[in-house]
Amino acid sequence: MTAMVWFRRDLRVRDNPALRAALERHDRVVPAFCFDPRLLGGRHASGSRTQFMLECLAELDAALRERGGRLFVRSGRPERELVALARETGCEEVHFAYDVSPFARRRGEAAASAFADAGVEVRPHEGLNAVDVRAVETGEGRPYSVFSPFHRTWSGIERRPVLDAPTSVPAPRGRAGRLPKLADLGLRQEVSDPPAGGEQAALRRLSAFLDTDVREYADNHDALGRDRTSHLSPYLHFGCVSPRLLEERLPRGKGAQAFRRQLCWRDFHHHVLFHFPGNAHSEFQARYRGKLRWSRSRRAFEAWTEGRTGFPLVDAGMRQLRREGWMHNRARLVVGSFLTKDLGIDWRRGERHFMRYLVDGDQANNNGNWQWIASVGTDPAPYFRRIYNPALHMERYDPEGKYVRRFVPELERVPDEHLREPWRMPADVQREAGCVIGEDYPAPIVDHRDAREEALARYRAAAGG
């Protein structure tokens, strides 16, 4: 008996429910991955994320070969290519982990229908989240739209056991295919210093986090200069490590509890997008749909994307994105607030830009966080609480300027007292620091105080007062 395991966003052999179920029920397993041109060239196309995925797939293939199997690679629509592979190898079942985005669901449904027509039984599994986010519901049987009650329910849900890696993955004969290179897919690497992909890199990163930073996570996860975040988000997105494995390995203490809460935020965003798929394109809050008057300024948007707004913390965050394909979460909030509130630019433009560069670009999380910072999503807090002053945030979260100086070298010699607002430096201090505003570093493209008043008026008008 033969079964297929359709790998999508669970690129690992440890704690993989779909892989384990297929192995328990069948003599041979066909591990398969399908390169879908609709994803590779769609609205969320990303060279940096695809390169990371290719590294994850190469390591997955190596892990399978160590166990006697191999990864079967196909290119095209799964409902055609994988069904053909199932026929070639005599598969009776196909196992895969569910996904929550609208496109992933449509693609999965099309493939399931084609498999059923071919006489192949379809078996979906958990694996993407800590709990099955599709099934979490309120006491009235409805989905959640506010985080705090979701967190209370989520915390009390019984967890599935963590699964060991299989020792053997016997595969049938057949044409396995080969993994392409990034250029073969018509893409290029867009960031200069990305993280390495793969399950082993994920486990090394997890061990380093648990050995040191998790103890300080509760107090310092927002500290930009003393980065104590896990950097596990790219590995979670591609399933190189499972949320359940993370939970299982967390120690006791408030740092670990604070990190576990972030895993809940991830599940919450997935839960919301699953139940409210319209969020992929429009605001969750109906009062703002089509009513906010956004700026179309190309000049301002380009200055934001290139990290030359004249606001050091904003520019540091945007340059980190281009360098690493990742950005510290506190910086993500600041640059998001700046784009939507100070510049008055549509959150969807920021969402698309992030998805182009982020190695951890996850539609549910990215969409949920952009709607949160734009004050149009599930968060019930009023819009005026999400207008962040970049200088004050830098004072609080990067007081010594370590984060800013790392990514904005033009400001390296600027005295600490002027680093948050370098345009206020006296001319002689600018010359001495080698940072003449308007020449070596941009002047601010907006006045934050004026921009705040304009944002308040814009949201008041959209909400009808």
N, C-alpha and C positions, 0 to 999 in steps of 0.2 A: 504494500500500500504506500502511496506517495502523496505528499501534501506540499503546497507552496506556502512560503512565508513572504508576504509582500512587505518589504521594508519601505517605510516612508520617513517618519520622524522618530525612529527608534533604532538608531544605528549602533547597536551594541549586542553583545552576547550575554552579559550579566543582567539578571532581573528583567528578562524579556518574556512577558506572558505569552505572546503570540508564538515565539520560537519554542518555548517550553511545551505549549499545548500541541503544536504540530509534531514534536519529537515523541511525546507520550502516546500519540494516537497512530503514528505511522512508522513504517520501516525506513523510508527515505524521505528527505526534505529538499525542496528546491528553494533556497533563499534567493529572492529576486528583487531587483531595483529597476525602476523604469524612469528614464530621463524624459520628462514631458516638456515639449517645446512651449506649451502654453504657460508653464511656470518659468522656464528659463528666459523667455522673452516677453513675459507679461508685464503688467504695471508695477510689479515689485521685483523686476529683474535686478540682479546684483552680482557683479563679478566677484567681490570680496566674499560674499556669503556662499556663492557656488564653489569657489576655491576651497573654502573651509569644508564644505560638504564633500568635495572630492577626496580630501584628506581623510575624512571620517569613513568614507566608503572603502578607500584603499586599506585602511586598518581593519575594517570589518571583514573584508575579503581575506586578509591575512589570518585573522582569528578563526574564520571558518575553515580555511585550508589547514590550519594546525589541528583541526578536529576532524579532518577527512572530507570536508565539504568545500564549497566555493560559492561565490556570489554570481548569480546569473544576471547579466546586464542587458537591458533592452532600451530602445529609444522610440518614442512615439506615444500614442494614446494607450493607456493601460488596458482599456476595454478591448483593444485589438491585440496589442503586443503580448500582454500577460496571459490572455486567454489562449493565444496561439502557443505560448510556451507551456501552458498547462496541458494542452493537447499533445504536444511533442513529448512531454515527460510523463504523461499518464497520471496527472494529479486528480485526486478525488475531492480534495478540499483546499481552500485558500484561507490562511490566517493572517490577520493584520491588526494593528492598533488603530482605534478610532481617532479621528481628527475633528476639529470644531469649526474651522473657517468655512464660509459659504462655498468657496471653490472646492476645498478638500471634500466637503460633503457631497457636492454634485458629482465630482470625479469618482468618489467612492461608490455612490449610488449607480452611476453608469457602469462602472466595472462590475459591481455586484450583479446587476441585471444581466450583463454579458456572460459572467461566470455561470449564473443560474441557467441561462439558455444553453450553455455548453455542458450542463449536467455536473458542474463543480459546486460543491456546497461552500457557502461563505460563512466564516466565523470571525466576527470582530472581537477585540479584546481591549482591556485597559492597558496602560503603559505610558500614556502621555502626561498624566496628572497624578497627584498624590491620592485623589479619590476620583470616582466617576462623576465628573462635573455635570454630565447630562442628567443625572438622577437626583441631584441635590435640589430640594424644594422647601418652601415655607410650610407652615402648618396648614395653610389653605390649599396646598398643592400647586403653588405658583413658583416661578423662578424668582430668585433674589435680584434686586437692583441696587442694594445698599450693602457696603462691605461688612460693617460690624455684625449684623445678624447672620450674614453668610459665614463669617469667621466663627461665630459661636456654634453654628450647626456643623460646619466643616471639622472643627476641633473634636467633636464627639463621634464622628463617623469611624466605624471599625475599618482598619486598614487590611489590605491583602498582604500575605507574607512576601518577603523579599526572596527572590529565586536565585540560586547559584547558577553560574555559567555551565552549560552542558560540556561534558567531556568528549562527546562525539556528535558529529552532524553528518551522517551518511547521506550523500547526494547521488542521484541517478546520473547516468551518462547523458551527454548532450552538449550542445554548443553553449558555452558559458558567456561568450562575448568578452569585451574588454572595457575597462574604464577609460573614458576620454580624457583628454587634457582640456584645460580651461579654454584655450584658443580654439579647440575643435568645436566648442559649443558657441563660438562667436562672442566670447566675453573676455574681459581682461581684468587683472587684479587692480583694484582702485585705491587700495590703502597701502601705506609703505611699511607698516610694522604690525601685521595681523598676528593673532594667536595661532598656535598649531592645533589642527583638528584631530579628532580621534578619541576612542575610549580610554586609551592609556594616558593621554594628556589630561583628560577629564579626571581620572582617578588621582593623578599626581597633583592637580590643582585642588581637588577635594582634600587630599591629605595635608597639603600645605595650609589650607584654610582651617582645618580642624586642629592642626598642631599649634597655630598661632592666633590668627585674626578672629576666630569665632568668639574668643573670650572677650574681645573688645568691641564686638559688633554692635551691641546695643548702644554703647556710648559714642562710638566713632564711625559708624557706617555712613554718616553724612560728612565726615571730615575729609575735605578734598586733598589737603596737604598730607594727611596721614591715611591713605586709602586702606580701609580695613574691609572692603567689600570682598565677596567671594570670587568674582570674575568667572562664575560658573554658568552664566546665562547662555553663552553660545553652545555649551555642551548640553544644557537642558533643552534648548530649542531643537537640536538635532538628535536628542535622545542618546547621546554618548554616555550619559549617566541618568538614572531614573530619579524622579522626585522621591519615590519610596526608599531608594537606597540612601539618599541624602538624609531623609528623616530618620532612618534606622541608625545611621552613624552619628547623629548629632549627640553631643554630650549633654549633661544637665547644665543649668545656669541661664541667666537672663540673656546672655549673648546668643545662645542657641535658640532660645524661645523667640527672640526678636527675628532671627533668621527664618525660623519656621513660619512666622507670620508673613514674611515675604513670599514663601512658597504658597501660602494661602492667597495672597494678592494675585499671584500668577494663575492659580486655579479660578479665582473670581473673574478675572478678565476673560478666561476661556469659557467659563459658565455664561457670562453675559453675552459674548459674541455668539455662542451656540444658540441661545434662546432669543436673541435680538439681532439676527443677521443683517438687518438694515443698518446697523451701526458701522458696517464696513464702508459705507458711503455717506452717511448723514448723521446728524447729531442725535444722541439719545433723547435729549430734552426737546420735545415737540415745539416749545415756545420759541426756540432759536432756529428751527429749520427754515432755511431760506430767508431769514429775517435780519441776520447780522450783515452789516455792510462792510465788506472786507476791502482792504487796499490791494491794488494790483501792481504795486510798484516793483518793477523788475530790478531797479537799482538797489533798493533796500533789501530785497530778497537775496540778491547775489552777494551783497556785503555780509549778510547773515551767514550764508552757506560757506563763504570763504574765510570767515573769522576776521573780518575787518570792520566791525561796527564801531570801534572806538571804546567799547566797554570791555575791559580786560577779562572778566570772568566769562562773559558770553563768547568772546573770541577764543579763549583757551578751550572751552568745551567743544566748539565747532572744529577747531584744529585737531583736538584729540580724536574726534570722529574720523577725520580724513587720515590721520596717522595710524590709528589702531583698529578702526572698524568697531569701536566700542566707546562709550562715554560713561563717566561716573554718573550715577543716578541723580545726585543733587545738581550736577551741571545740566543734566537733561531737563530738569524742572525749570532751571533758570533760563536756558536758551529757549525753551518752549513758551514760557511766559513772555519773554522778550519779543518773540516773533508774533504771537497772537495779541498781546496787549499793547506793548510799546510800538510795534510796527503796524499792528492792525491787519496782519496777513492771515489768510485762511489756514486753519490748523491742518487741513488736508495736504497743503503744499509742504508743510513741515513733516508730516507723516510720510509722504512719498520720498522726501529727501533722506530721511532716516532709514527707510527701507532699502534705499539704494546702497548705503554704505555700511549699515550695521551688520556685523557678523552674527549677532544674536537677534536679527530682525524677525520678530514673531508678530504676525498680524494682530492677534488678539491682544497681546500685551502692548504693542506699539499704539494701536488704535485706542485702547482703554486709557493709556497714560496721556496721549495727546488730547483726548476729549476731557480728561480730568483737568489738565493744566489750562485748557481753553475754557473751562467752566461750562461745558455743554454736555457732559457725560452723566454718569450715574451718581457722582458725588453731590450730595445735597448742599454743600457749603456755598454761600453766595459768591458771585463773581469777583467782588472787590477783594476777597481774601487771596486770590490767585494772581495778583499784580505784584510781582517781585521786583524789588529794587536790587539791581546787580551789585552795586557798591556795598549795600548792607549785607547781602548774602556773602560777599567775599570777606567782609569784616568778621562775620560769624563763622564761616566754614573754611576759609583759607586765610587766616589772619596774618600769617607770615609770608604769604604770597608764593609758597612753594609750587602749588599747582599752576598758577598763572605763569610764573617764570619758566616752568618746564615747557609749556606749549607756546608761549609768546616771548621769544628771546629778545625782541626789541625792547622789552621792559625790564631786562635783567638788572640794569644798573639804576633803575628808578628807585629813589628812597621809599622805604616802607610807608611813610606818611602820605605819599602821593600816589601809591600804586593803585588804589581803588578808583581814583578819579584823576588820571594823569594829565588831563587837559587843564587842571587847575594849577599845575606846576608853574612857578615863575619862569620866565624865559631863560634866565641864567642857569637855573637848575636843570631845565630841559637840555641846554647845551652841554652842561657838565655830565649829565647822565647819558649823553649820546642818543637822546630820544626827543627830537623836536616834533611836537604835535602838528600833524598835517604834512609832515615830510617823512619821518621815520616810523611814525605810528599814526593811524587815522584819528581825526577829531570825531567826537561822538556824532552819529548820524541823526539822533533825535535828542530832545531834552526830556529826560525821564518824567519830570514833574508834569510837563505839558502833555506828554503821551498818556500819562495815567488819567488825567482829566478827560482826555478824548476817549479813552477806553471806557471809562465809567459812563460817559454819555452814550457811547455806541451800544453798550449792553442794556442800559436803561431804555433806550429807544426800541431795541429789538424785543425786549420783554414787555413792552407796553407801559413803561413808567417804572 
